[in-house]
Amino acid sequence: MNRFRPGLLPTLLVLMLLPVLLWLGFWQLERGEQKRDMLERQAAQAQAEPLSPAELEQMANPAYSRVYLQGSFDAEHSFLLDSRTRDGQVGVELLQAFQDQPSGRWVIVNRGWIPWPDRRIAPQFDTPQQSLKLAAWVYAPSGEPFVLNRGMADGWPRLINYVDISELWEALGRDGVAYELRLEPGPAAYRADWPITSMSPTQHLGYAVQWFALAAALLGLFIYFGVHQARETRHANHESDPRSS
């Protein structure tokens, strides 16, 4: 211990900060693995046979499954998911109820992104009146969104700031499939370039490396400071020792 004297305060700081930095690094590695698994599942489901809404409800985890629909939209009731951006532009995503005729089931279909540059003017969109054949896939959010205001506006189209499928069905006054279906590009879709994840596994790995590097730098500075302090103490003791004269 004579060769290492970091002091009480630096020791306490390192004991508090080092576990946090290491936890953040391992957390980023875990998130990267989750995103990698998510992308692999999405790629596998994209090659699988599409399902009907009735088959969808029988699955324990239908995330990213492709679904074929045949029927029509409810043009009277639309939800606008606020604060969605594309290429730096602010807009909304249009969600509407769709009744699948073969199964008789209602589903919530996200038709894609619509720009909304001027908040004084309602977003412009139209709803096909005829029967349609659509291809969509099941969106599975990675976690519960953090929302300050969980209220829902009145009137139609209805502005919302998060998607809770059970609340949407309650607002519509009907029962339906408990998943959001995101429309594939086609005549009924608006901008439907859906990102599977906002961050790639490689980005999470990069953040993990940064946290581990900060932990290593903190530990290195702590060791350097402790050794330096020990040398200063020994030098001061040597200078004050009469026998060294």
DOTORFI-101003 format. One record per residue (C-alpha): residue number from 1; residue in one letter; x, y, z. Coordinates in nm, 3 decimals. Example, Ala and Ser with C-alpha at 12.3 -4.5 7.8 and 13.67 -1.06 7.14 Angstrom:
BEGIN
vexdo = 1, zanu = a, u = 1.230, v = -0.450, w = 0.780
vexdo = 2, zanu = s, u = 1.367, v = -0.106, w = 0.714
***
This chain:
BEGIN
vexdo = 1, zanu = m, u = 0.000, v = 0.000, w = 0.000
vexdo = 2, zanu = n, u = 0.299, v = 0.231, w = 0.035
vexdo = 3, zanu = r, u = 0.323, v = 0.228, w = -0.344
vexdo = 4, zanu = f, u = -0.047, v = 0.312, w = -0.401
vexdo = 5, zanu = r, u = -0.230, v = 0.591, w = -0.216
vexdo = 6, zanu = p, u = -0.524, v = 0.720, w = -0.423
vexdo = 7, zanu = g, u = -0.704, v = 0.885, w = -0.132
vexdo = 8, zanu = l, u = -1.059, v = 0.845, w = -0.006
vexdo = 9, zanu = l, u = -1.247, v = 1.076, w = -0.245
vexdo = 10, zanu = p, u = -1.100, v = 0.937, w = -0.572
vexdo = 11, zanu = t, u = -1.163, v = 0.584, w = -0.443
vexdo = 12, zanu = l, u = -1.527, v = 0.661, w = -0.370
vexdo = 13, zanu = l, u = -1.573, v = 0.822, w = -0.711
vexdo = 14, zanu = v, u = -1.427, v = 0.521, w = -0.889
vexdo = 15, zanu = l, u = -1.639, v = 0.281, w = -0.682
vexdo = 16, zanu = m, u = -1.950, v = 0.475, w = -0.789
vexdo = 17, zanu = l, u = -1.867, v = 0.541, w = -1.154
vexdo = 18, zanu = l, u = -1.685, v = 0.225, w = -1.266
vexdo = 19, zanu = p, u = -1.980, v = -0.017, w = -1.213
vexdo = 20, zanu = v, u = -2.212, v = 0.225, w = -1.395
vexdo = 21, zanu = l, u = -1.982, v = 0.253, w = -1.695
vexdo = 22, zanu = l, u = -1.938, v = -0.125, w = -1.712
vexdo = 23, zanu = w, u = -2.315, v = -0.179, w = -1.680
vexdo = 24, zanu = l, u = -2.379, v = 0.065, w = -1.965
vexdo = 25, zanu = g, u = -2.129, v = -0.119, w = -2.182
vexdo = 26, zanu = f, u = -2.282, v = -0.462, w = -2.119
vexdo = 27, zanu = w, u = -2.632, v = -0.314, w = -2.161
vexdo = 28, zanu = q, u = -2.537, v = -0.186, w = -2.507
vexdo = 29, zanu = l, u = -2.401, v = -0.531, w = -2.596
vexdo = 30, zanu = e, u = -2.730, v = -0.687, w = -2.484
vexdo = 31, zanu = r, u = -2.931, v = -0.435, w = -2.686
vexdo = 32, zanu = g, u = -2.716, v = -0.512, w = -2.989
vexdo = 33, zanu = e, u = -2.793, v = -0.883, w = -2.955
vexdo = 34, zanu = q, u = -3.164, v = -0.804, w = -2.923
vexdo = 35, zanu = k, u = -3.153, v = -0.594, w = -3.241
vexdo = 36, zanu = r, u = -2.960, v = -0.866, w = -3.425
vexdo = 37, zanu = d, u = -3.223, v = -1.122, w = -3.322
vexdo = 38, zanu = m, u = -3.498, v = -0.881, w = -3.426
vexdo = 39, zanu = l, u = -3.349, v = -0.834, w = -3.773
vexdo = 40, zanu = e, u = -3.298, v = -1.210, w = -3.818
vexdo = 41, zanu = r, u = -3.658, v = -1.281, w = -3.720
vexdo = 42, zanu = q, u = -3.783, v = -1.012, w = -3.955
vexdo = 43, zanu = a, u = -3.581, v = -1.153, w = -4.244
vexdo = 44, zanu = a, u = -3.709, v = -1.506, w = -4.173
vexdo = 45, zanu = q, u = -4.072, v = -1.393, w = -4.150
vexdo = 46, zanu = a, u = -4.039, v = -1.200, w = -4.476
vexdo = 47, zanu = q, u = -3.972, v = -1.531, w = -4.653
vexdo = 48, zanu = a, u = -4.255, v = -1.718, w = -4.481
vexdo = 49, zanu = e, u = -4.605, v = -1.769, w = -4.618
vexdo = 50, zanu = p, u = -4.839, v = -1.480, w = -4.535
vexdo = 51, zanu = l, u = -5.109, v = -1.536, w = -4.275
vexdo = 52, zanu = s, u = -5.472, v = -1.439, w = -4.238
vexdo = 53, zanu = p, u = -5.590, v = -1.231, w = -3.939
vexdo = 54, zanu = a, u = -5.753, v = -1.542, w = -3.791
vexdo = 55, zanu = e, u = -5.423, v = -1.736, w = -3.810
vexdo = 56, zanu = l, u = -5.243, v = -1.435, w = -3.661
vexdo = 57, zanu = e, u = -5.451, v = -1.448, w = -3.343
vexdo = 58, zanu = q, u = -5.358, v = -1.813, w = -3.286
vexdo = 59, zanu = m, u = -4.983, v = -1.740, w = -3.271
vexdo = 60, zanu = a, u = -4.803, v = -1.679, w = -2.943
vexdo = 61, zanu = n, u = -4.556, v = -1.434, w = -3.099
vexdo = 62, zanu = p, u = -4.652, v = -1.315, w = -3.449
vexdo = 63, zanu = a, u = -4.398, v = -1.031, w = -3.463
vexdo = 64, zanu = y, u = -4.296, v = -0.939, w = -3.820
vexdo = 65, zanu = s, u = -4.530, v = -1.199, w = -3.972
vexdo = 66, zanu = r, u = -4.665, v = -1.104, w = -4.314
vexdo = 67, zanu = v, u = -5.042, v = -1.078, w = -4.345
vexdo = 68, zanu = y, u = -5.269, v = -1.069, w = -4.649
vexdo = 69, zanu = l, u = -5.593, v = -0.874, w = -4.619
vexdo = 70, zanu = q, u = -5.898, v = -0.843, w = -4.838
vexdo = 71, zanu = g, u = -6.166, v = -0.593, w = -4.751
vexdo = 72, zanu = s, u = -6.215, v = -0.221, w = -4.695
vexdo = 73, zanu = f, u = -6.113, v = 0.064, w = -4.465
vexdo = 74, zanu = d, u = -6.332, v = 0.247, w = -4.216
vexdo = 75, zanu = a, u = -6.312, v = 0.589, w = -4.379
vexdo = 76, zanu = e, u = -6.500, v = 0.765, w = -4.099
vexdo = 77, zanu = h, u = -6.246, v = 0.702, w = -3.824
vexdo = 78, zanu = s, u = -5.874, v = 0.766, w = -3.858
vexdo = 79, zanu = f, u = -5.588, v = 0.805, w = -3.611
vexdo = 80, zanu = l, u = -5.290, v = 1.033, w = -3.676
vexdo = 81, zanu = l, u = -4.976, v = 0.934, w = -3.486
vexdo = 82, zanu = d, u = -4.804, v = 1.264, w = -3.417
vexdo = 83, zanu = s, u = -4.437, v = 1.370, w = -3.427
vexdo = 84, zanu = r, u = -4.309, v = 1.119, w = -3.684
vexdo = 85, zanu = t, u = -4.014, v = 1.236, w = -3.891
vexdo = 86, zanu = r, u = -3.871, v = 1.144, w = -4.230
vexdo = 87, zanu = d, u = -3.562, v = 1.311, w = -4.377
vexdo = 88, zanu = g, u = -3.583, v = 1.587, w = -4.118
vexdo = 89, zanu = q, u = -3.948, v = 1.663, w = -4.195
vexdo = 90, zanu = v, u = -4.220, v = 1.639, w = -3.931
vexdo = 91, zanu = g, u = -4.537, v = 1.451, w = -4.008
vexdo = 92, zanu = v, u = -4.783, v = 1.189, w = -3.888
vexdo = 93, zanu = e, u = -4.854, v = 0.823, w = -3.951
vexdo = 94, zanu = l, u = -5.205, v = 0.734, w = -4.064
vexdo = 95, zanu = l, u = -5.373, v = 0.443, w = -3.885
vexdo = 96, zanu = q, u = -5.715, v = 0.316, w = -3.989
vexdo = 97, zanu = a, u = -5.938, v = 0.021, w = -3.907
vexdo = 98, zanu = f, u = -5.973, v = -0.233, w = -4.188
vexdo = 99, zanu = q, u = -6.226, v = -0.518, w = -4.202
vexdo = 100, zanu = d, u = -6.093, v = -0.838, w = -4.354
vexdo = 101, zanu = q, u = -6.386, v = -0.996, w = -4.539
vexdo = 102, zanu = p, u = -6.271, v = -1.363, w = -4.546
vexdo = 103, zanu = s, u = -6.217, v = -1.377, w = -4.169
vexdo = 104, zanu = g, u = -6.461, v = -1.105, w = -4.066
vexdo = 105, zanu = r, u = -6.195, v = -0.962, w = -3.833
vexdo = 106, zanu = w, u = -6.106, v = -0.597, w = -3.787
vexdo = 107, zanu = v, u = -5.740, v = -0.492, w = -3.786
vexdo = 108, zanu = i, u = -5.557, v = -0.163, w = -3.733
vexdo = 109, zanu = v, u = -5.351, v = -0.082, w = -4.043
vexdo = 110, zanu = n, u = -5.077, v = 0.181, w = -4.043
vexdo = 111, zanu = r, u = -5.083, v = 0.321, w = -4.397
vexdo = 112, zanu = g, u = -4.758, v = 0.513, w = -4.363
vexdo = 113, zanu = w, u = -4.614, v = 0.858, w = -4.312
vexdo = 114, zanu = i, u = -4.772, v = 1.185, w = -4.427
vexdo = 115, zanu = p, u = -4.593, v = 1.523, w = -4.407
vexdo = 116, zanu = w, u = -4.749, v = 1.788, w = -4.184
vexdo = 117, zanu = p, u = -4.542, v = 2.105, w = -4.229
vexdo = 118, zanu = d, u = -4.813, v = 2.351, w = -4.122
vexdo = 119, zanu = r, u = -4.988, v = 2.265, w = -3.795
vexdo = 120, zanu = r, u = -5.263, v = 2.518, w = -3.871
vexdo = 121, zanu = i, u = -5.385, v = 2.299, w = -4.157
vexdo = 122, zanu = a, u = -5.501, v = 1.941, w = -4.104
vexdo = 123, zanu = p, u = -5.291, v = 1.668, w = -4.274
vexdo = 124, zanu = q, u = -5.430, v = 1.575, w = -4.613
vexdo = 125, zanu = f, u = -5.510, v = 1.213, w = -4.697
vexdo = 126, zanu = d, u = -5.778, v = 1.009, w = -4.867
vexdo = 127, zanu = t, u = -5.927, v = 0.666, w = -4.804
vexdo = 128, zanu = p, u = -6.006, v = 0.418, w = -5.083
vexdo = 129, zanu = q, u = -6.377, v = 0.330, w = -5.087
vexdo = 130, zanu = q, u = -6.350, v = 0.009, w = -5.287
vexdo = 131, zanu = s, u = -6.258, v = -0.338, w = -5.168
vexdo = 132, zanu = l, u = -5.881, v = -0.388, w = -5.156
vexdo = 133, zanu = k, u = -5.622, v = -0.664, w = -5.138
vexdo = 134, zanu = l, u = -5.338, v = -0.556, w = -4.912
vexdo = 135, zanu = a, u = -5.008, v = -0.693, w = -4.785
vexdo = 136, zanu = a, u = -4.888, v = -0.589, w = -4.440
vexdo = 137, zanu = w, u = -4.672, v = -0.712, w = -4.155
vexdo = 138, zanu = v, u = -4.706, v = -0.722, w = -3.777
vexdo = 139, zanu = y, u = -4.519, v = -0.444, w = -3.601
vexdo = 140, zanu = a, u = -4.378, v = -0.538, w = -3.260
vexdo = 141, zanu = p, u = -4.245, v = -0.244, w = -3.055
vexdo = 142, zanu = s, u = -3.927, v = -0.321, w = -2.858
vexdo = 143, zanu = g, u = -4.061, v = -0.162, w = -2.539
vexdo = 144, zanu = e, u = -4.320, v = 0.061, w = -2.381
vexdo = 145, zanu = p, u = -4.285, v = 0.417, w = -2.517
vexdo = 146, zanu = f, u = -4.213, v = 0.699, w = -2.273
vexdo = 147, zanu = v, u = -4.504, v = 0.940, w = -2.306
vexdo = 148, zanu = l, u = -4.567, v = 1.243, w = -2.086
vexdo = 149, zanu = n, u = -4.925, v = 1.302, w = -2.194
vexdo = 150, zanu = r, u = -5.120, v = 0.981, w = -2.247
vexdo = 151, zanu = g, u = -5.448, v = 1.157, w = -2.326
vexdo = 152, zanu = m, u = -5.629, v = 1.122, w = -2.658
vexdo = 153, zanu = a, u = -5.783, v = 1.412, w = -2.848
vexdo = 154, zanu = d, u = -6.150, v = 1.419, w = -2.943
vexdo = 155, zanu = g, u = -6.301, v = 1.425, w = -3.290
vexdo = 156, zanu = w, u = -6.200, v = 1.256, w = -3.616
vexdo = 157, zanu = p, u = -5.940, v = 1.221, w = -3.749
vexdo = 158, zanu = r, u = -5.802, v = 1.177, w = -3.397
vexdo = 159, zanu = l, u = -5.451, v = 1.291, w = -3.309
vexdo = 160, zanu = i, u = -5.257, v = 1.050, w = -3.086
vexdo = 161, zanu = n, u = -4.900, v = 1.054, w = -2.954
vexdo = 162, zanu = y, u = -4.851, v = 0.681, w = -2.903
vexdo = 163, zanu = v, u = -5.013, v = 0.357, w = -3.019
vexdo = 164, zanu = d, u = -5.196, v = 0.136, w = -2.773
vexdo = 165, zanu = i, u = -5.405, v = -0.102, w = -2.982
vexdo = 166, zanu = s, u = -5.650, v = -0.183, w = -2.702
vexdo = 167, zanu = e, u = -5.717, v = 0.190, w = -2.650
vexdo = 168, zanu = l, u = -5.770, v = 0.241, w = -3.023
vexdo = 169, zanu = w, u = -6.030, v = -0.037, w = -3.032
vexdo = 170, zanu = e, u = -6.197, v = 0.114, w = -2.727
vexdo = 171, zanu = a, u = -6.215, v = 0.453, w = -2.900
vexdo = 172, zanu = l, u = -6.364, v = 0.283, w = -3.207
vexdo = 173, zanu = g, u = -6.614, v = 0.089, w = -2.996
vexdo = 174, zanu = r, u = -6.536, v = -0.249, w = -3.149
vexdo = 175, zanu = d, u = -6.312, v = -0.552, w = -3.103
vexdo = 176, zanu = g, u = -6.025, v = -0.640, w = -3.332
vexdo = 177, zanu = v, u = -5.684, v = -0.802, w = -3.369
vexdo = 178, zanu = a, u = -5.447, v = -0.688, w = -3.094
vexdo = 179, zanu = y, u = -5.157, v = -0.592, w = -3.323
vexdo = 180, zanu = e, u = -5.061, v = -0.298, w = -3.541
vexdo = 181, zanu = l, u = -5.018, v = -0.400, w = -3.904
vexdo = 182, zanu = r, u = -4.784, v = -0.188, w = -4.112
vexdo = 183, zanu = l, u = -4.875, v = -0.166, w = -4.478
vexdo = 184, zanu = e, u = -4.624, v = -0.269, w = -4.741
vexdo = 185, zanu = p, u = -4.563, v = -0.022, w = -5.027
vexdo = 186, zanu = g, u = -4.856, v = -0.020, w = -5.269
vexdo = 187, zanu = p, u = -5.148, v = 0.187, w = -5.401
vexdo = 188, zanu = a, u = -5.313, v = 0.226, w = -5.058
vexdo = 189, zanu = a, u = -4.989, v = 0.315, w = -4.877
vexdo = 190, zanu = y, u = -4.837, v = 0.651, w = -4.814
vexdo = 191, zanu = r, u = -4.465, v = 0.661, w = -4.733
vexdo = 192, zanu = a, u = -4.408, v = 0.309, w = -4.601
vexdo = 193, zanu = d, u = -4.029, v = 0.279, w = -4.571
vexdo = 194, zanu = w, u = -4.048, v = 0.128, w = -4.225
vexdo = 195, zanu = p, u = -3.721, v = 0.105, w = -4.027
vexdo = 196, zanu = i, u = -3.718, v = -0.218, w = -3.828
vexdo = 197, zanu = t, u = -3.498, v = -0.057, w = -3.564
vexdo = 198, zanu = s, u = -3.369, v = 0.294, w = -3.507
vexdo = 199, zanu = m, u = -3.019, v = 0.167, w = -3.420
vexdo = 200, zanu = s, u = -2.827, v = -0.116, w = -3.582
vexdo = 201, zanu = p, u = -2.639, v = -0.385, w = -3.385
vexdo = 202, zanu = t, u = -2.313, v = -0.226, w = -3.504
vexdo = 203, zanu = q, u = -2.411, v = 0.109, w = -3.352
vexdo = 204, zanu = h, u = -2.485, v = -0.057, w = -3.019
vexdo = 205, zanu = l, u = -2.144, v = -0.228, w = -3.035
vexdo = 206, zanu = g, u = -1.982, v = 0.110, w = -3.099
vexdo = 207, zanu = y, u = -2.152, v = 0.262, w = -2.795
vexdo = 208, zanu = a, u = -2.047, v = -0.040, w = -2.585
vexdo = 209, zanu = v, u = -1.684, v = 0.012, w = -2.688
vexdo = 210, zanu = q, u = -1.710, v = 0.379, w = -2.585
vexdo = 211, zanu = w, u = -1.846, v = 0.293, w = -2.239
vexdo = 212, zanu = f, u = -1.578, v = 0.027, w = -2.185
vexdo = 213, zanu = a, u = -1.311, v = 0.273, w = -2.302
vexdo = 214, zanu = l, u = -1.434, v = 0.531, w = -2.050
vexdo = 215, zanu = a, u = -1.424, v = 0.265, w = -1.777
vexdo = 216, zanu = a, u = -1.067, v = 0.171, w = -1.876
vexdo = 217, zanu = a, u = -0.963, v = 0.538, w = -1.883
vexdo = 218, zanu = l, u = -1.116, v = 0.597, w = -1.539
vexdo = 219, zanu = l, u = -0.939, v = 0.294, w = -1.396
vexdo = 220, zanu = g, u = -0.611, v = 0.397, w = -1.559
vexdo = 221, zanu = l, u = -0.632, v = 0.749, w = -1.417
vexdo = 222, zanu = f, u = -0.717, v = 0.609, w = -1.076
vexdo = 223, zanu = i, u = -0.409, v = 0.383, w = -1.079
vexdo = 224, zanu = y, u = -0.186, v = 0.663, w = -1.208
vexdo = 225, zanu = f, u = -0.316, v = 0.905, w = -0.944
vexdo = 226, zanu = g, u = -0.272, v = 0.647, w = -0.667
vexdo = 227, zanu = v, u = 0.088, v = 0.568, w = -0.767
vexdo = 228, zanu = h, u = 0.170, v = 0.938, w = -0.812
vexdo = 229, zanu = q, u = 0.027, v = 1.024, w = -0.471
vexdo = 230, zanu = a, u = 0.227, v = 0.743, w = -0.311
vexdo = 231, zanu = r, u = 0.549, v = 0.872, w = -0.469
vexdo = 232, zanu = e, u = 0.475, v = 1.228, w = -0.354
vexdo = 233, zanu = t, u = 0.411, v = 1.103, w = -0.001
vexdo = 234, zanu = r, u = 0.735, v = 0.903, w = 0.005
vexdo = 235, zanu = h, u = 0.929, v = 1.202, w = -0.129
vexdo = 236, zanu = a, u = 0.778, v = 1.434, w = 0.132
vexdo = 237, zanu = n, u = 0.857, v = 1.186, w = 0.409
vexdo = 238, zanu = h, u = 1.211, v = 1.151, w = 0.280
vexdo = 239, zanu = e, u = 1.263, v = 1.528, w = 0.279
vexdo = 240, zanu = s, u = 1.133, v = 1.563, w = 0.636
vexdo = 241, zanu = d, u = 1.340, v = 1.273, w = 0.773
vexdo = 242, zanu = p, u = 1.650, v = 1.415, w = 0.954
vexdo = 243, zanu = r, u = 1.842, v = 1.099, w = 0.876
vexdo = 244, zanu = s, u = 1.825, v = 1.179, w = 0.505
vexdo = 245, zanu = s, u = 2.036, v = 1.495, w = 0.558
***
